[in-house]
Amino acid sequence: MKQVICVVGPTASGKTALAVNLALALDGEVVSADSMQVYRGMAIGTAAPTREEMRGVRHHMIGVCEPSETFSAGKYVQMAAPIVDEILCRGKRVILAGGTGLYIDSLIAGREFAPHPEDGYRAALEGLETAQLRQRLQAVDPDSAARLPDADRRRMIRALEVFHYTGQTITAHDAQTRAMPPRYDADWVGLDFADRAVLYARIDRRVERMMQEGLLDELRTLLSTGVPESATALQAIGYKELLAALRGQMRLDEAVALIQRQSRRYAKRQRTWFGRNSAVRWILRDGMEDEAILRAALGLLGESRTAQQSFPPPST
């Protein structure tokens, strides 16, 4: 089984620094698992690692699509799996790092996704009234038709799309993919703080730093290049709130406070997602410097003897 290391945890917990330090210690490369870092031109708002933070370590799956495109877990797996395999074939270690649990779980589990072909079928479905969607779904997938409410047009369309391209209901297709063997053997390291207030303070400071670094100008640039306000990328935390400020729907300081609040709520959801994974071994990093975190991670991974004797210096 191909082995990868997964570095997970809530936003602002220090995953980027640990992933880079592990890659330096174990001769590895980092594969990002962040649903928003895949977009180009959104480095500030997604906290994508800078060249300085990468410290010479090769990173993958950052800035791989246009912000006007729609991305998904299926597309992530389709792009990331060959990258992971190629890194392993070169004898390097893979450090999969990020906070998008669905992307990580889907990649590790070997899950297969029904295609999203660009042949106009989805666009045709999106043009239908909800009652028409339900009528079509009732004909081919009555269980989904009974389960999905009118408000969930997106899942209704996806269920019809899956049946159209696979001949299976989405329930049967998902059950089949869950029965597949794992694609990779993963060692999981989680990074968090025992004191939630410390993490929340870090999140608040990160948002303030993003604003200082030009998040609002980054959004204006995206809009000026033709990215529609309705694009999935601009629904990300940070961009959505600032869009409201640009429209005059709230003051800028109110938007910043909302970004901080939404980011804290997102961290809570991440904790819940990764907390369900019993394979994750957690490092509660309260008061720990980067080098101590690295040593703790290497110990959990059983890599202390194989790691380079000269540990990389802590990142700043």
C-alpha positions in Angstrom: 0.0 0.0 0.0 1.3 3.4 -0.9 1.9 5.5 2.2 1.3 9.2 2.7 1.4 11.5 5.7 -1.7 13.6 6.4 -1.4 16.8 8.4 -4.8 18.0 9.4 -6.5 20.3 11.8 -8.5 23.6 12.0 -7.5 26.7 10.1 -4.6 28.7 11.6 -3.3 25.8 13.6 0.0 25.8 11.9 -0.4 23.0 9.3 1.6 24.7 6.7 4.7 25.1 8.8 4.6 21.5 10.1 4.1 20.1 6.6 7.1 22.0 5.3 9.2 20.9 8.3 8.2 17.3 7.8 9.0 17.5 4.1 12.5 18.9 4.9 13.1 16.3 7.5 11.8 13.3 5.5 12.8 14.3 1.9 9.2 14.9 0.9 6.9 17.2 -1.0 3.7 18.8 0.1 0.3 18.3 -1.6 -2.3 20.9 -0.6 -5.7 19.7 0.4 -7.5 23.0 0.6 -10.6 23.6 -1.5 -9.9 27.3 -2.0 -6.1 27.2 -2.5 -6.7 25.4 -5.8 -7.8 28.8 -7.3 -5.3 31.2 -9.0 -5.1 34.8 -7.8 -6.5 34.1 -4.3 -3.3 33.6 -2.3 -4.0 36.2 0.4 -7.6 35.1 1.2 -6.8 31.4 1.2 -3.6 31.8 3.2 -1.7 30.0 0.5 2.0 29.5 1.5 4.3 32.1 0.2 7.6 31.2 -1.5 9.4 32.1 1.8 7.1 29.8 3.8 7.6 26.9 1.3 11.4 27.1 2.1 12.4 25.3 -1.1 9.9 22.5 -0.6 7.9 21.7 -3.7 4.2 22.2 -3.3 1.3 20.9 -5.4 -2.4 21.6 -6.0 -2.1 25.3 -5.3 -3.4 27.7 -8.0 -4.4 24.9 -10.4 -7.6 26.4 -11.8 -9.2 29.7 -12.6 -11.5 31.3 -10.0 -14.3 31.3 -12.5 -14.3 27.5 -12.7 -16.3 25.2 -10.5 -14.1 22.8 -8.5 -15.2 19.7 -6.6 -13.9 16.8 -4.5 -14.1 14.6 -7.6 -11.9 17.0 -9.6 -9.5 17.2 -6.7 -9.0 13.5 -6.6 -8.7 13.3 -10.4 -5.9 15.8 -10.3 -4.2 15.0 -7.0 -3.9 11.2 -7.2 -1.6 11.2 -10.2 0.6 13.8 -8.5 0.8 11.7 -5.3 1.7 8.6 -7.3 4.4 10.4 -9.3 6.0 11.8 -6.1 6.0 8.3 -4.6 7.5 6.8 -7.8 10.4 9.3 -7.4 11.1 7.9 -3.9 9.9 11.0 -2.1 7.6 11.2 0.8 4.1 12.8 0.4 2.9 15.2 3.0 -0.8 15.8 2.3 -1.7 19.0 4.3 -4.9 21.0 4.5 -8.2 21.5 6.2 -10.7 20.3 3.6 -11.7 17.0 5.1 -13.8 15.8 2.2 -10.9 16.2 -0.2 -8.5 14.4 2.0 -10.9 11.5 2.9 -11.9 11.1 -0.7 -8.3 10.9 -1.9 -7.2 8.5 0.7 -10.3 6.3 0.5 -9.9 5.5 -3.2 -13.4 6.9 -3.8 -14.4 7.3 -7.4 -16.7 10.1 -8.6 -19.2 10.3 -11.4 -17.9 12.6 -14.1 -18.8 16.2 -14.6 -18.6 16.3 -18.5 -18.8 19.7 -20.2 -21.4 18.6 -22.7 -24.2 20.9 -21.6 -26.3 18.3 -19.8 -25.9 20.1 -16.4 -26.6 23.5 -17.9 -29.8 22.0 -19.4 -30.9 20.7 -16.0 -30.1 24.0 -14.3 -32.6 25.6 -16.7 -35.4 23.5 -15.5 -38.0 24.4 -12.9 -37.7 22.6 -9.6 -40.9 20.7 -10.2 -39.5 19.4 -13.5 -36.3 18.3 -11.8 -38.3 16.4 -9.3 -40.4 14.8 -12.0 -37.3 13.6 -13.8 -35.7 12.4 -10.6 -38.8 10.5 -9.6 -38.7 8.5 -12.8 -35.1 7.3 -12.4 -34.3 7.6 -8.6 -37.4 7.7 -6.5 -35.5 7.4 -3.2 -33.5 10.6 -3.9 -36.7 12.3 -5.1 -38.4 11.5 -1.8 -35.3 12.5 0.3 -34.2 15.8 -1.3 -36.2 19.0 -0.5 -37.1 21.5 -3.1 -34.4 23.9 -1.8 -31.6 21.4 -2.6 -31.6 21.8 -6.4 -27.9 21.2 -6.5 -28.1 17.7 -5.1 -31.2 17.0 -7.3 -29.2 18.0 -10.4 -26.2 15.9 -9.3 -28.4 12.9 -8.7 -29.8 13.2 -12.2 -26.3 13.8 -13.6 -24.9 10.6 -11.9 -27.7 8.5 -13.3 -27.3 10.0 -16.8 -23.6 9.1 -17.0 -23.4 5.9 -14.9 -26.8 4.3 -15.2 -26.8 4.0 -11.4 -28.7 6.0 -8.8 -26.5 8.2 -6.7 -27.1 6.0 -3.6 -26.0 2.9 -5.5 -23.0 4.7 -7.0 -21.9 6.0 -3.6 -22.3 2.6 -1.9 -20.2 1.0 -4.6 -17.4 3.5 -4.3 -17.4 3.3 -0.4 -16.8 -0.5 -0.8 -13.6 0.1 -2.8 -10.3 -0.6 -1.0 -8.3 2.5 0.1 -6.1 4.2 -2.4 -3.3 5.0 0.1 -2.2 3.9 3.6 -2.3 7.1 5.6 -0.5 8.2 8.8 -2.6 11.0 10.3 -1.2 13.9 12.5 -3.6 16.5 13.8 -2.5 19.9 15.0 -4.7 22.0 17.4 -4.7 23.9 20.6 -6.1 22.7 23.9 -7.2 26.3 24.6 -9.7 27.2 22.0 -9.4 30.9 22.8 -5.7 30.8 21.6 -6.8 29.3 18.3 -9.5 31.9 17.9 -7.1 34.7 18.7 -4.8 33.4 16.0 -7.7 33.3 13.5 -8.6 36.9 14.3 -5.0 38.1 13.8 -4.7 36.2 10.6 -7.8 38.0 9.2 -6.3 41.3 10.2 -3.0 40.4 8.5 -4.9 39.4 5.3 -6.5 42.8 5.3 -3.2 44.5 5.8 -1.6 42.4 3.0 -4.3 43.5 0.5 -7.2 41.1 0.6 -9.7 43.8 -0.5 -7.5 44.7 -3.5 -7.1 41.0 -4.3 -10.9 40.7 -4.5 -11.1 43.9 -6.7 -8.6 42.4 -9.1 -10.6 39.2 -9.4 -13.7 41.1 -10.2 -11.9 43.3 -12.7 -10.7 40.3 -14.6 -14.2 39.1 -15.1 -14.7 36.6 -12.3 -18.5 36.8 -11.6 -19.7 37.6 -8.1 -21.7 34.3 -8.2 -18.5 32.2 -8.8 -18.0 29.4 -6.3 -14.5 30.8 -5.5 -16.0 34.1 -4.3 -18.3 32.4 -1.9 -15.3 31.5 0.2 -14.9 33.0 3.7 -13.3 36.4 3.3 -14.4 37.1 -0.3 -18.1 36.8 0.3 -18.1 39.2 3.2 -16.0 41.8 1.4 -18.3 41.5 -1.6 -21.1 42.6 0.6 -19.0 45.6 1.8 -18.3 46.6 -1.8 -22.0 46.4 -2.6 -22.6 48.8 0.4 -24.5 46.1 2.3 -22.3 46.6 5.4 -19.4 48.6 6.6 -15.8 47.4 6.0 -15.2 46.9 9.7 -18.4 44.9 10.0 -17.3 42.7 7.1 -13.9 42.1 8.7 -15.6 41.1 12.0 -17.9 38.8 10.1 -14.9 37.1 8.4 -13.4 36.5 11.8 -16.6 35.0 13.1 -17.2 32.8 10.1 -13.6 31.6 10.2 -13.9 30.6 13.9 -17.1 28.7 13.0 -15.3 27.0 10.2 -12.5 26.0 12.6 -15.2 24.4 14.8 -16.6 22.4 11.9 -13.1 21.3 11.0 -12.5 20.1 14.5 -15.7 18.1 14.4 -14.9 16.5 11.0 -11.3 15.4 11.9 -12.4 14.5 15.4 -14.5 11.7 14.0 -11.4 10.1 12.5 -10.0 7.9 15.2 -6.7 7.4 13.2 -5.7 11.0 13.8 -3.1 11.4 16.5 -3.2 14.9 17.9 -0.6 17.3 18.9 -2.0 20.0 21.2 0.6 22.7 20.5 -0.1 25.2 23.2 3.2 26.9 24.0 5.2 24.7 21.6 7.7 26.1 19.1 7.9 24.7 15.5 10.9 22.5 16.2 9.2 20.9 19.2 6.1 20.3 17.1 8.2 18.7 14.4 9.9 16.4 16.9 6.5 15.4 18.4 5.1 14.7 14.9 8.1 12.6 13.9 7.7 10.6 17.2 4.1 9.9 16.4 5.0 8.8 12.9 7.8 6.6 14.1 10.2 8.6 11.9 12.7 9.9 14.5 15.4 7.5 13.5 15.0 8.0 9.7 14.7 11.8 9.7 17.6 13.9 9.0 19.8 14.4 12.1 19.9 18.1 11.6 16.4 19.3 12.0 15.3 22.3 9.9 15.2 25.5 11.9 11.8 26.7 13.1 9.9 28.8 10.6 9.0 32.4 11.5 
